[in-house]
Amino acid sequence: MRYPEIEPYEHGVLDVGDGHRVYWEACGNPGGKPAVVVHGGPGSGCSTGMRRFFDPQRYRIVLFDQRGSGRSTPHAGDTVEALSANTAGHLLGDLELLRTTLEIEKWLVFGGSWGCVLGLTYAVRHPGRVSEVVMSGLATDRRAEISLLTGELGGLFPDAYAQFSEGVPEDERDGDLAAAYHRLLIDPDPAVHEEAARRWCEWETAMQPGVPPSPRFAEPRFRLGFARLVTHYFSNGCFLEDGAILCDAGRLAGIPVVLAQGLLDLSSLAGTPWLLERALPDAELVLVGGAGHTSSAPAMEDVLIGATDRFALRGW
């Protein structure tokens, strides 16, 4: 069970350059063990529930909204300018700037889904700044994983995939659907980009059977910003080298890593959980029954909170 709801004791907006201002907040104990939450999406933004995976008496919990999302500005649901200077490299730089601004030497890195991609990339590039890693909804930078989500799962959900693929021009349906959708999502005509956002988010929902649709998908601004950012990153290979996380995972030797994966998470079909367990020298893989691609299933919450509780006892 998650810890009780808490409010930030400190928050601000970090000018990261390129016209972007990134919202951040800190919760829990100002003198506690630092932890940073890397949200998913790309484009989901941080949520109040993410604060509750940590004991607020023991942790200094830092959350931030990545460029173009949440309370950061500009927002991708408002303008395509939010996609400018918005790459994995920029987000990783923002993480380091936030760490140094808050005068944190090392922190636990916590995330899921896209947050797993970005968080693991940060960790392998800055292992000296990472005390532990806790990840769920496991994903990496491999093109095979993007292909699974944007095409290969269509065989499991033929009706939903037909609706999804029919949202792009007929001559583009056998190609890169993320790129095709992205072109529609940045179209200046609201009728075009709003319809594309609706179809993209319906496909996101279809890939998670048994999980209620995200209520945020009913919000036009969130839906558009989310779809723009996901397709922006997917159509550019996440702006990362294919397979770099697995290749560089050895740099995390000596850093404890907990990997939590729902047994119902269809992204497992790409083999990511087992590849990560094999590549990371000090990884513990926990397969969670009854959970899909989510951190909110009770059994998944128990695993993640169990990990943060255990790591709270380690020095930093």
C-alpha positions as CSV (number, residue, x, y, z in Angstrom):
1,M,0.0,0.0,0.0
2,R,1.3,3.4,-0.9
3,Y,2.3,6.0,1.8
4,P,-0.3,8.7,2.7
5,E,-0.7,11.7,0.4
6,I,1.8,14.5,1.0
7,E,2.4,18.0,-0.4
8,P,5.7,19.4,-1.6
9,Y,7.7,21.3,1.0
10,E,9.5,23.1,-1.9
11,H,8.8,23.6,-5.6
12,G,10.0,25.8,-8.4
13,V,10.6,26.2,-12.1
14,L,14.0,25.6,-13.6
15,D,15.1,27.6,-16.7
16,V,16.9,24.9,-18.7
17,G,17.4,27.1,-21.8
18,D,16.0,26.8,-25.3
19,G,12.9,28.6,-24.1
20,H,12.0,25.7,-21.8
21,R,11.1,26.0,-18.1
22,V,10.9,22.8,-16.2
23,Y,8.6,22.4,-13.1
24,W,10.1,20.5,-10.1
25,E,9.0,19.7,-6.6
26,A,10.5,18.2,-3.5
27,C,8.5,16.2,-0.9
28,G,9.1,14.3,2.3
29,N,12.2,14.9,4.5
30,P,14.5,17.7,3.4
31,G,17.3,15.8,5.1
32,G,16.3,12.4,3.9
33,K,17.8,10.1,1.3
34,P,17.5,11.8,-2.2
35,A,15.4,10.0,-4.8
36,V,14.3,11.3,-8.2
37,V,11.1,10.2,-10.0
38,V,11.4,10.0,-13.8
39,H,7.9,9.9,-15.3
40,G,6.7,8.0,-18.3
41,G,5.0,8.8,-21.6
42,P,7.0,10.5,-23.0
43,G,4.7,13.3,-21.9
44,S,2.7,12.0,-19.0
45,G,4.1,14.5,-16.4
46,C,4.6,13.7,-12.8
47,S,1.6,12.9,-10.6
48,T,0.8,13.2,-6.9
49,G,0.6,9.4,-6.6
50,M,4.3,9.1,-7.5
51,R,5.2,10.8,-4.3
52,R,3.7,8.0,-2.3
53,F,6.1,5.2,-3.3
54,F,8.6,6.5,-0.7
55,D,8.6,6.8,3.1
56,P,8.3,10.5,3.5
57,Q,10.2,10.4,6.8
58,R,13.2,8.8,5.2
59,Y,13.3,10.2,1.7
60,R,13.8,13.6,0.0
61,I,11.6,12.9,-3.0
62,V,12.2,15.0,-6.1
63,L,9.7,15.0,-9.0
64,F,9.8,17.0,-12.2
65,D,7.8,17.4,-15.4
66,Q,9.9,16.7,-18.5
67,R,10.0,19.3,-21.3
68,G,6.6,19.9,-22.9
69,S,4.6,18.1,-20.3
70,G,2.8,18.7,-17.0
71,R,3.4,22.1,-15.5
72,S,6.5,22.8,-17.6
73,T,6.3,25.3,-20.4
74,P,5.8,25.5,-23.3
75,H,3.3,22.6,-23.2
76,A,3.0,20.2,-26.2
77,G,-0.8,20.4,-25.9
78,D,-0.6,24.1,-26.6
79,T,2.1,24.5,-29.2
80,V,4.4,22.5,-31.4
81,E,7.2,24.8,-30.2
82,A,7.3,22.5,-27.2
83,L,8.9,19.9,-29.4
84,S,11.8,22.1,-30.3
85,A,15.0,21.3,-28.3
86,N,13.2,18.3,-26.9
87,T,15.3,15.2,-27.2
88,A,16.6,12.6,-24.8
89,G,19.9,14.5,-24.6
90,H,18.0,17.6,-23.5
91,L,16.1,15.7,-20.8
92,L,19.2,14.1,-19.5
93,G,20.8,17.5,-19.2
94,D,17.8,18.8,-17.4
95,L,18.1,15.9,-14.8
96,E,21.7,16.8,-14.1
97,L,21.0,20.5,-13.9
98,L,18.2,19.8,-11.4
99,R,20.5,17.6,-9.4
100,T,23.2,20.2,-9.1
101,T,20.7,23.0,-8.5
102,L,19.3,21.1,-5.5
103,E,22.9,20.3,-4.4
104,I,22.3,16.5,-4.4
105,E,25.4,14.4,-4.7
106,K,23.7,11.0,-5.4
107,W,20.1,9.9,-5.7
108,L,18.0,6.8,-6.1
109,V,16.5,6.8,-9.6
110,F,12.9,5.6,-9.8
111,G,10.7,5.3,-12.9
112,G,8.6,3.3,-15.3
113,S,8.0,2.8,-19.0
114,W,9.5,5.8,-20.8
115,G,10.8,6.7,-17.3
116,C,12.7,3.4,-17.3
117,V,14.3,4.3,-20.7
118,L,15.3,7.8,-19.6
119,G,16.2,6.7,-16.0
120,L,18.4,3.8,-17.1
121,T,20.1,6.0,-19.7
122,Y,20.8,8.6,-17.1
123,A,22.2,5.9,-14.8
124,V,24.6,4.4,-17.3
125,R,25.9,7.8,-18.2
126,H,26.2,9.1,-14.7
127,P,26.7,6.0,-12.5
128,G,28.6,8.0,-9.9
129,R,25.5,10.1,-9.3
130,V,23.2,7.1,-8.7
131,S,22.8,5.2,-5.4
132,E,20.1,2.7,-6.5
133,V,17.7,2.1,-9.4
134,V,14.0,1.0,-9.1
135,M,12.1,0.5,-12.4
136,S,8.8,-0.9,-13.5
137,G,7.0,-1.3,-16.9
138,L,10.4,-2.2,-18.2
139,A,11.6,-0.6,-21.5
140,T,14.9,0.3,-23.2
141,D,16.0,2.2,-26.3
142,R,15.7,-0.7,-28.7
143,R,13.8,-0.1,-32.0
144,A,12.3,-3.6,-31.6
145,E,10.3,-2.3,-28.7
146,I,8.9,0.6,-30.6
147,S,8.0,-1.7,-33.5
148,L,6.1,-4.0,-31.1
149,L,4.0,-1.1,-29.7
150,T,3.3,0.6,-33.0
151,G,2.7,-2.5,-35.2
152,E,3.3,-6.0,-34.1
153,L,0.8,-6.0,-31.3
154,G,-1.9,-5.4,-33.9
155,G,-2.2,-9.1,-34.4
156,L,-3.4,-9.4,-30.8
157,F,-6.0,-6.6,-31.2
158,P,-7.0,-6.6,-34.8
159,D,-10.1,-4.5,-34.5
160,A,-8.4,-1.8,-32.4
161,Y,-5.4,-1.9,-34.7
162,A,-7.6,-1.4,-37.7
163,Q,-9.0,1.7,-36.2
164,F,-5.5,2.9,-35.3
165,S,-4.0,2.3,-38.7
166,E,-7.0,3.8,-40.5
167,G,-6.2,7.1,-38.8
168,V,-3.3,7.7,-41.2
169,P,-3.4,8.1,-45.1
170,E,-3.7,4.7,-46.8
171,D,-0.3,4.9,-48.4
172,E,1.3,5.2,-45.0
173,R,-0.4,2.4,-43.2
174,D,2.4,-0.1,-43.9
175,G,5.2,2.2,-42.8
176,D,6.2,4.0,-39.7
177,L,2.9,4.7,-38.0
178,A,4.5,6.8,-35.3
179,A,6.0,9.1,-37.9
180,A,2.7,9.2,-39.9
181,Y,0.7,10.1,-36.7
182,H,3.3,12.7,-35.8
183,R,2.7,14.5,-39.1
184,L,-1.0,14.6,-38.3
185,L,-0.5,15.7,-34.7
186,I,1.6,18.8,-35.7
187,D,-0.9,19.7,-38.5
188,P,-2.2,23.2,-37.7
189,D,-5.8,22.2,-38.3
190,P,-7.4,21.3,-35.0
191,A,-9.8,18.9,-36.7
192,V,-6.8,16.9,-37.9
193,H,-4.5,16.9,-34.8
194,E,-7.4,16.4,-32.4
195,E,-8.7,13.4,-34.3
196,A,-5.1,12.0,-34.5
197,A,-4.6,12.4,-30.7
198,R,-7.9,10.7,-30.0
199,R,-7.0,7.7,-32.2
200,W,-3.5,7.4,-30.8
201,C,-4.7,7.4,-27.2
202,E,-7.4,4.8,-28.0
203,W,-4.6,2.5,-29.3
204,E,-2.6,3.1,-26.1
205,T,-5.6,2.0,-24.1
206,A,-6.3,-1.0,-26.3
207,M,-2.8,-2.4,-25.6
208,Q,-3.6,-2.6,-21.9
209,P,-6.5,-5.0,-21.7
210,G,-8.3,-5.1,-18.3
211,V,-6.9,-1.7,-17.3
212,P,-9.4,1.2,-17.3
213,P,-8.6,4.0,-19.7
214,S,-6.6,6.8,-18.2
215,P,-9.0,9.6,-17.2
216,R,-6.4,12.1,-18.5
217,F,-7.0,10.8,-22.0
218,A,-10.4,12.5,-21.8
219,E,-8.7,15.9,-21.4
220,P,-8.0,17.4,-24.9
221,R,-4.9,19.3,-23.9
222,F,-3.3,16.4,-22.1
223,R,-4.3,13.9,-24.9
224,L,-2.8,16.1,-27.6
225,G,0.4,16.9,-25.7
226,F,0.9,13.3,-24.8
227,A,0.4,12.0,-28.4
228,R,2.7,14.7,-29.8
229,L,5.5,13.8,-27.4
230,V,5.2,10.0,-27.8
231,T,5.2,10.2,-31.6
232,H,8.0,12.8,-31.5
233,Y,10.2,10.4,-29.6
234,F,9.1,7.1,-31.2
235,S,9.5,8.4,-34.7
236,N,13.1,9.5,-33.8
237,G,14.1,6.2,-32.1
238,C,13.8,8.0,-28.7
239,F,16.8,10.1,-29.9
240,L,19.0,7.3,-28.5
241,E,21.3,4.8,-30.0
242,D,19.6,1.5,-30.6
243,G,20.5,-1.0,-27.8
244,A,22.8,1.4,-26.0
245,I,21.3,0.7,-22.5
246,L,21.9,-3.0,-22.7
247,C,25.4,-2.4,-24.2
248,D,26.4,0.0,-21.4
249,A,24.6,-1.7,-18.5
250,G,27.9,-3.0,-17.1
251,R,28.7,0.5,-16.0
252,L,26.1,0.0,-13.1
253,A,28.2,-2.7,-11.5
254,G,27.9,-2.3,-7.7
255,I,24.7,-0.3,-7.9
256,P,21.6,-2.3,-6.7
257,V,18.8,-2.4,-9.3
258,V,15.2,-3.7,-8.8
259,L,13.3,-4.4,-12.0
260,A,9.6,-5.0,-11.5
261,Q,7.5,-6.3,-14.4
262,G,3.9,-7.3,-14.6
263,L,3.3,-10.7,-16.0
264,L,0.4,-9.3,-18.1
265,D,2.6,-6.5,-19.6
266,L,2.5,-7.2,-23.3
267,S,5.8,-5.2,-23.8
268,S,7.4,-8.3,-22.3
269,L,7.0,-9.9,-25.7
270,A,10.2,-8.1,-26.8
271,G,12.1,-9.9,-24.0
272,T,13.2,-6.7,-22.3
273,P,12.9,-7.8,-18.6
274,W,15.2,-10.8,-19.1
275,L,17.6,-8.9,-21.3
276,L,18.0,-6.2,-18.6
277,E,18.4,-8.8,-15.8
278,R,21.2,-10.4,-17.8
279,A,22.9,-7.2,-18.7
280,L,22.8,-5.4,-15.3
281,P,25.4,-6.8,-12.9
282,D,23.4,-6.2,-9.7
283,A,19.8,-6.5,-10.9
284,E,16.9,-8.3,-9.2
285,L,14.0,-9.1,-11.5
286,V,10.6,-9.5,-9.9
287,L,7.7,-10.7,-12.0
288,V,4.4,-9.5,-10.6
289,G,1.3,-11.6,-11.1
290,G,-2.0,-9.9,-12.1
291,A,-0.2,-6.7,-13.2
292,G,0.2,-5.2,-16.6
293,H,2.1,-2.1,-17.8
294,T,1.3,-0.1,-14.7
295,S,2.7,0.8,-11.3
296,S,-0.8,1.1,-9.7
297,A,-1.7,-2.6,-9.3
298,P,-1.6,-3.5,-5.6
299,A,0.9,-6.3,-6.1
300,M,3.2,-4.0,-8.1
301,E,2.9,-1.2,-5.5
302,D,4.1,-3.8,-2.8
303,V,7.2,-4.7,-4.8
304,L,8.1,-1.1,-5.6
305,I,7.5,0.2,-2.1
306,G,9.3,-2.8,-0.7
307,A,12.4,-1.8,-2.8
308,T,12.4,1.8,-1.7
309,D,11.9,0.8,2.0
310,R,14.8,-1.6,1.8
311,F,17.0,1.0,0.0
312,A,16.1,3.6,2.6
313,L,18.3,1.7,5.1
314,R,21.4,2.0,2.8
315,G,23.7,4.9,3.1
316,W,24.1,7.4,0.4
